[in-house]
């Protein structure tokens, strides 16, 4: 049997297409674990939010709650509530609030 080389014949076109791995990879990309997690989170977003809200409601909070307030004359102060001790405090500056946060475990 005689083999024919199309490139050796005049006006012949080759049907060979060079392989491009980037195009192949983009067409046949496998799903990663983050893709699967995003799909699950998107499908169950209402239920996820419901269960997260229920969990937040039922579990006690131990982190202090800090609210920055501004008086009518422009002075700012910070109200702090510590749910562990049940105490509330008022501080005149952010620095005083941060110092209290750092030292509250030692009181």
Secondary structure in CASP SS format (residue, H / E / C, confidence):
PFRMAT SS
TARGET T0000
AUTHOR 0000-0000-0000
METHOD secondary structure of the structure
MODEL  1
X C 1.00
X C 1.00
X C 1.00
X C 1.00
X C 1.00
X H 1.00
X H 1.00
X H 1.00
X C 1.00
X C 1.00
X C 1.00
X C 1.00
X C 1.00
X C 1.00
X C 1.00
X C 1.00
X C 1.00
X C 1.00
X C 1.00
X C 1.00
X H 1.00
X H 1.00
X H 1.00
X H 1.00
X H 1.00
X H 1.00
X H 1.00
X C 1.00
X C 1.00
X C 1.00
X C 1.00
X C 1.00
X H 1.00
X H 1.00
X H 1.00
X H 1.00
X H 1.00
X H 1.00
X H 1.00
X H 1.00
X H 1.00
X H 1.00
X H 1.00
X C 1.00
X H 1.00
X H 1.00
X H 1.00
X H 1.00
X H 1.00
X H 1.00
X H 1.00
X H 1.00
X H 1.00
X H 1.00
X H 1.00
X H 1.00
X H 1.00
X H 1.00
X C 1.00
X C 1.00
X C 1.00
X C 1.00
X C 1.00
X C 1.00
X E 1.00
X E 1.00
X E 1.00
X E 1.00
X E 1.00
X E 1.00
X C 1.00
X C 1.00
X C 1.00
X C 1.00
X C 1.00
X E 1.00
X E 1.00
X E 1.00
X E 1.00
X E 1.00
X E 1.00
X E 1.00
X C 1.00
X C 1.00
X C 1.00
X C 1.00
X E 1.00
X E 1.00
X E 1.00
X E 1.00
X E 1.00
X C 1.00
X C 1.00
X H 1.00
X H 1.00
X H 1.00
X H 1.00
X H 1.00
X H 1.00
X H 1.00
X H 1.00
X H 1.00
X H 1.00
X H 1.00
X H 1.00
X H 1.00
X C 1.00
END
